[in-house]
Amino acid sequence: MTSAAKPTAPVDHDSPRKLEEGHRDYVAALARGLAVIQAFTDATPEMTLSEVAQATGMTPASARRALLTLQALGYIGANGRRFVLLPKVLSLGAAFLSSMNLRDIVQPFLQEVAERFRDSVSLAILDGDSVVYLAHVPSQRRIAFRASVGYRLPVHCTSLGLALLAHAPKAQQNKVLDQAPFQKFTPKTLSDADALRAALARTLEQGYAVQEGQLELNVLSIAVPVRDPQQRVIAAINCSTETERTSPEELVATRLPALREAAAMIEAAIRRAPTLAHSILAAS
């Protein structure tokens, strides 16, 4: 008589497993790419090829291939011989950022301003010629504009864009200015380089940016920068409201102090948790 075979548990191909290096399902190239990204820290925000190889334990040849691949994909940039992370890295953690950590830290400060004025309030960073939203509280009055993590808008027609680009290096400003004439969304949109250059100078001088009707005719907004402990502008926050509710002068008188207070609170949070600065680091 043959013995009955022991039943075996069904194989669950979808359940996560902890793989060891060398396993047939282990993708070494992916692991190397992630190791390179993780090698950039508060202490090493910029590294040479040899420094990346040393930090990751890779050969220089493997580190070079990983760096060049990540650079081609837009996750890493080069500044001479040194490599830096680019804002696109944030997209890898967008789902996480939208549910905890960054939102949990920043959102209460934005929420307080939004509830006080019944405006929409946002935090964004600069990425090339766009602003990228990292946090947003929608207006209790106006429901047309809903910005989620990763939402992008042009810099030339937004208060967030002006506040960020005004503090960017001249080379980065010139890359944007060289793209003129810019797309016009309304008759008030700044479309030529001279107009944008003047707006940037005004923003830098006064320490805040105001835009009226440049993206949508009935929308008025004001933005202020957010700085890291080294006083680099890494983000900006803004209030957006309807032109029928307030004037630019009243917007400055009422929202500006509240935004500056919120920015100061966010900056204090960054000082307490320095790694937060790298979560919201703008392009440099």
C-alpha positions in Angstrom: 0.0 0.0 0.0 1.3 3.3 -1.0 1.2 6.1 1.6 -0.8 9.2 0.9 1.3 12.2 0.0 1.4 14.9 2.6 -0.7 17.9 1.6 1.4 20.9 0.8 0.5 24.5 1.4 -0.4 26.4 -1.8 2.3 28.7 -3.1 1.3 32.3 -2.7 3.1 34.2 -5.4 1.8 37.5 -4.3 2.9 37.4 -0.7 6.0 39.4 0.2 9.1 37.4 1.1 12.5 38.5 2.5 14.9 37.5 -0.2 18.7 37.1 0.2 21.1 38.4 -2.3 21.7 35.8 -4.9 18.1 34.5 -4.9 16.7 34.1 -8.3 14.0 36.7 -7.6 16.5 39.2 -6.2 17.1 42.0 -8.7 20.6 43.2 -8.0 20.5 46.2 -10.3 17.4 47.5 -8.6 19.1 47.0 -5.2 22.2 48.9 -6.3 20.1 51.8 -7.6 18.2 52.1 -4.3 21.5 51.9 -2.4 22.9 54.8 -4.3 19.8 56.9 -3.6 20.0 56.0 0.1 23.7 56.9 0.3 22.8 60.6 0.0 22.1 61.9 3.6 22.2 65.0 5.7 26.0 64.5 6.1 26.6 63.7 2.4 24.1 65.7 0.2 26.7 65.8 -2.6 29.1 63.0 -3.5 31.7 62.1 -6.2 31.6 58.8 -7.9 34.3 57.4 -5.7 32.5 58.6 -2.6 29.3 56.9 -3.8 31.2 53.7 -4.5 32.7 53.8 -1.0 29.4 54.6 0.7 27.6 51.7 -1.0 30.3 49.1 -1.1 30.1 48.9 -4.9 32.9 48.9 -7.4 33.4 52.3 -9.1 32.1 50.7 -12.4 28.9 49.5 -10.8 28.4 52.8 -9.0 29.0 54.7 -12.2 26.4 52.7 -14.1 23.8 53.2 -11.3 24.5 56.9 -11.1 24.2 57.4 -14.9 21.0 55.4 -15.0 19.4 57.4 -12.2 20.6 60.6 -13.9 19.1 59.6 -17.2 15.8 58.9 -15.3 15.9 62.3 -13.6 16.4 61.2 -10.0 20.0 62.4 -9.7 21.8 65.5 -11.1 25.4 66.3 -11.6 27.2 69.5 -10.4 30.6 69.1 -12.0 32.1 65.9 -10.6 29.6 65.8 -7.7 26.2 64.1 -7.8 23.1 65.3 -6.0 19.5 64.1 -5.6 16.8 65.8 -7.6 13.2 66.5 -6.5 11.9 63.6 -8.7 13.2 61.3 -5.9 10.2 62.6 -3.9 7.8 60.8 -6.3 9.2 57.5 -5.0 7.7 58.3 -1.7 4.6 60.2 -2.7 2.2 57.7 -1.3 4.0 57.7 2.0 4.3 61.4 2.1 0.6 61.8 1.4 -0.4 59.6 4.4 2.2 60.5 7.1 5.5 62.1 8.0 5.7 65.3 5.9 2.0 65.8 5.8 1.6 65.2 9.5 4.3 67.7 10.3 3.3 70.5 7.9 -0.4 70.1 7.6 -1.4 71.5 11.0 0.3 74.8 10.2 -1.4 75.0 6.8 -4.7 73.9 8.3 -4.6 76.7 10.9 -4.2 79.4 8.2 -6.8 77.8 6.0 -9.4 77.7 8.8 -8.6 81.3 9.9 -9.2 82.8 6.4 -11.2 80.1 4.7 -8.6 80.1 1.9 -6.8 77.2 0.2 -3.2 76.9 1.6 -0.4 74.9 0.1 3.3 74.1 0.4 5.4 73.4 -2.7 8.9 73.1 -4.0 10.6 74.2 -7.2 11.5 71.7 -9.9 12.8 73.3 -13.1 10.1 75.5 -14.5 7.3 74.1 -12.3 6.2 74.1 -8.7 5.4 70.7 -7.2 2.8 70.5 -4.4 3.8 68.6 -1.3 0.9 69.5 0.9 -2.5 71.3 0.4 -5.6 72.3 2.4 -8.5 73.2 0.1 -10.6 76.2 0.6 -13.9 75.9 2.5 -15.4 78.3 0.0 -13.8 77.4 -3.3 -13.8 73.8 -4.4 -12.6 74.1 -8.0 -8.9 73.8 -7.2 -7.7 70.6 -5.5 -4.0 70.0 -5.4 -2.6 66.6 -4.4 0.9 65.5 -3.7 2.9 65.8 -6.9 0.5 68.3 -8.5 2.5 70.7 -10.8 1.9 74.3 -12.0 4.2 76.7 -14.0 6.4 79.0 -12.0 5.7 82.2 -14.1 2.0 82.5 -13.2 1.9 81.4 -9.5 2.8 83.1 -6.3 4.5 79.9 -5.1 6.6 79.9 -8.3 7.7 83.6 -7.9 8.6 83.1 -4.2 10.7 80.1 -5.1 12.3 81.2 -8.3 13.2 84.6 -6.8 15.5 82.9 -4.3 16.9 80.4 -6.8 20.5 80.7 -8.3 20.8 83.0 -11.3 21.6 80.1 -13.5 18.4 78.4 -12.6 16.4 81.6 -13.1 18.0 82.1 -16.5 17.0 78.6 -17.6 13.4 79.6 -16.9 13.7 83.1 -18.4 15.2 81.7 -21.6 11.9 79.8 -22.2 10.0 83.0 -22.8 7.5 83.8 -24.2 5.5 81.9 -21.6 2.1 80.4 -21.9 -0.7 82.9 -21.2 -3.5 81.5 -19.2 -5.3 84.8 -18.8 -4.8 88.3 -20.2 -2.9 89.1 -17.0 -0.4 86.2 -17.2 3.3 87.3 -17.3 4.4 86.1 -20.7 7.7 87.8 -21.4 11.1 87.5 -19.7 11.4 91.2 -18.7 8.1 91.1 -16.9 9.0 88.0 -15.0 12.4 89.3 -14.2 10.9 92.4 -12.7 8.4 90.3 -10.7 11.3 88.2 -9.3 13.2 91.3 -8.3 10.2 92.8 -6.6 9.5 89.5 -4.8 13.1 89.2 -3.6 13.1 92.8 -2.3 9.8 92.6 -0.4 10.2 89.0 0.8 6.9 87.7 -0.5 5.1 87.2 -3.8 1.6 88.2 -4.9 -0.2 87.2 -8.1 -3.6 88.4 -9.2 -5.5 86.7 -12.0 -2.5 85.2 -13.8 -3.5 81.6 -13.6 -7.3 82.2 -13.2 -8.8 85.6 -13.5 -10.7 85.5 -10.2 -7.8 84.0 -8.1 -5.5 86.1 -5.9 -2.7 84.5 -3.9 0.3 85.4 -1.8 3.4 83.2 -1.0 6.4 83.3 1.4 9.5 81.2 1.4 10.4 78.4 3.8 14.1 78.1 4.7 16.3 75.3 6.1 18.7 75.8 9.0 21.4 77.1 6.5 18.9 79.8 5.4 18.4 78.2 1.9 14.9 78.5 0.5 13.7 74.9 0.1 9.9 75.5 -0.2 7.2 78.1 -0.2 3.7 78.3 1.3 0.8 80.3 0.0 -2.8 81.4 0.5 -5.2 81.5 -2.5 -8.6 83.2 -2.5 -11.0 84.9 -4.8 -10.5 88.5 -6.0 -14.1 89.2 -5.0 -13.3 88.5 -1.4 -10.3 90.7 -0.9 -7.9 93.1 -2.6 -4.1 92.7 -3.0 -3.5 95.3 -0.3 -5.8 93.5 2.2 -4.3 90.2 1.2 -0.8 91.5 2.2 -2.2 93.1 5.4 -4.0 90.0 6.6 -2.5 86.8 5.1 1.2 87.8 5.1 1.6 87.8 8.9 -0.2 84.5 9.2 1.9 82.9 6.4 5.1 84.2 7.9 4.2 82.7 11.3 3.3 79.4 9.7 6.6 79.4 7.7 8.5 80.1 11.0 6.7 77.1 12.6 7.7 74.8 9.7 11.3 76.1 9.9 11.3 75.3 13.7 10.1 71.8 12.9 12.9 71.4 10.4 15.4 72.5 13.0 14.1 69.8 15.3 14.1 67.1 12.6 16.8 68.1 10.0 16.0 65.2 7.7 12.7 66.9 7.0 14.6 69.5 5.0 15.8 66.8 2.6 12.2 65.6 2.2 11.2 69.0 0.9 14.5 70.1 -0.7 14.0 72.2 -3.8 16.3 72.1 -6.8 19.5 74.0 -6.3 
